[in-house]
């Protein structure tokens, strides 16, 4: 059995490969999973089961996680970023590129086979650009609405629940909506600047194919409301990238 983990700052997504297709498992808080991953594997046999791990956490946390899983008989592989991988290349320094970004870009290129803009809307929002010939040009990172709420809380003590905010064009009349809508306005302005950057970029201007905008991440639905170009949704993008890499490792 092959099991895949997409371990983000806030949540962990678990999936297994069944009949060459990803089968979703639970989505659980990262903090809880790191402490006790075994309780989430009751439905997976450990004997001869390979777990492929894409984790944003540091080496110490990942090593501890592997020890816990291998102690129960699982065979673990931590996926690492490569400068070049089977026709896909990044201009980024691999040591500073998050494995989640790398896998999402790799998967998007392999799936759509043309220039792509990959947006991962999680605790942070990342936007990456990949050309039609598989060159990752780099990208941008900004705070997502969850990350912004954490920053506001740590600096001012104010809490706000962005999941309950009234996303309308009205001027907010309470602090919760003021913080949430203000945050989304900042993010919306960022997306408009991205569109301007693409319009000026010689690489994309010379491309004969239109760019495909691909959305993934937990806040994808809300981000879509603030994005002008049409976009495709693929919530398994990081996991699909992990599957692509696993085939090269077996």
Secondary structure, DSSP 4 states (H G I P E B T S, - for coil): -EEEEEE-SSEEEEEEEETTEEEEEEEEEHHHHHH-GGGG-TTS--TT-EEEEEE-S-HHHHHHHHHHHHTTT-EEEE----SEETTEEESS-GGGS-HHHHHHHHHHHHHH-S-EEEEEESSEEEEEEE-TTSEEEEEEEEE-HHHHHHHHHHHH-----GGG---SSSPP-SHHHHHHHHHHHHHHHHHHHHHHHHHH-HHHHT-SSPPEEEEESTTHHHHHHT--S-EEE-TTHHHHHHHHHHHHH-
